[in-house]
Amino acid sequence: MAFILFGAGWGNAVAKGTNWSWNVGIGILYIGKPKTTYSVSCGAVQVNCLRLQGDTTIEAAAFDGDRKEERIGIVAQF
């Protein structure tokens, strides 16, 4: 899953004469809509294969239906 982060920050990444540094940042994270893929492989044994494929289709629809909205979050770094 890919995401986009828009942010801004400030700090002292390369301090003269010391090994210490600091930075602070804040941003908005856009994750987007999740995408899922489902597959069923029954192999040589076909017992209950059609039922398993049907159940997988039902579960996939329920899983994706619960996750339709896009995700946006706030990110803070200290």
C-alpha positions in Angstrom: 0.0 0.0 0.0 1.4 3.4 -0.9 0.7 6.6 1.0 1.5 10.3 0.6 2.9 12.5 3.4 2.8 16.3 3.3 4.8 17.8 6.1 7.0 20.6 7.4 9.6 20.6 10.1 12.6 22.4 11.6 15.6 21.5 13.6 19.4 21.4 13.9 20.5 18.3 11.9 24.2 19.2 11.9 25.2 21.1 15.0 28.8 22.5 15.1 31.0 21.1 17.7 28.6 18.5 19.1 27.2 15.1 18.3 23.7 16.0 19.3 20.9 17.1 16.9 17.2 17.8 17.2 14.2 18.1 14.8 10.5 18.6 15.0 7.9 18.0 12.3 4.2 17.8 11.6 2.3 16.7 8.6 -0.8 15.1 7.1 -0.7 11.5 5.9 -3.0 10.3 3.1 -3.3 6.5 2.9 -6.2 6.2 0.5 -8.6 3.4 -0.1 -7.4 -0.2 0.7 -7.2 -2.7 -2.1 -7.5 -6.4 -1.5 -7.2 -9.5 -3.7 -8.7 -12.9 -2.9 -8.1 -16.2 -4.6 -9.1 -19.8 -3.9 -7.2 -22.8 -5.3 -8.8 -26.2 -4.6 -6.2 -28.4 -6.3 -7.0 -32.0 -7.2 -9.5 -32.5 -4.4 -12.7 -30.7 -5.4 -14.7 -31.5 -2.2 -16.6 -28.4 -1.2 -14.6 -26.2 -3.6 -17.6 -24.3 -4.9 -18.8 -23.6 -1.4 -15.3 -22.4 -0.4 -15.2 -20.1 -3.5 -18.7 -18.7 -2.7 -17.8 -18.1 1.0 -14.6 -16.3 -0.1 -16.6 -14.0 -2.4 -19.0 -13.2 0.4 -16.2 -12.5 2.9 -14.3 -10.4 0.4 -17.4 -8.2 -0.2 -17.9 -7.8 3.5 -14.2 -7.0 4.2 -14.0 -4.4 1.4 -17.4 -2.9 2.2 -16.2 -2.1 5.7 -13.2 -0.3 4.4 -14.5 2.0 1.7 -13.5 5.3 3.2 -10.2 7.0 2.6 -7.8 7.3 5.5 -6.2 10.6 6.5 -4.1 11.2 9.6 -1.9 13.7 11.4 1.7 12.8 11.9 3.9 14.4 14.5 7.7 13.9 15.1 9.6 15.1 18.1 
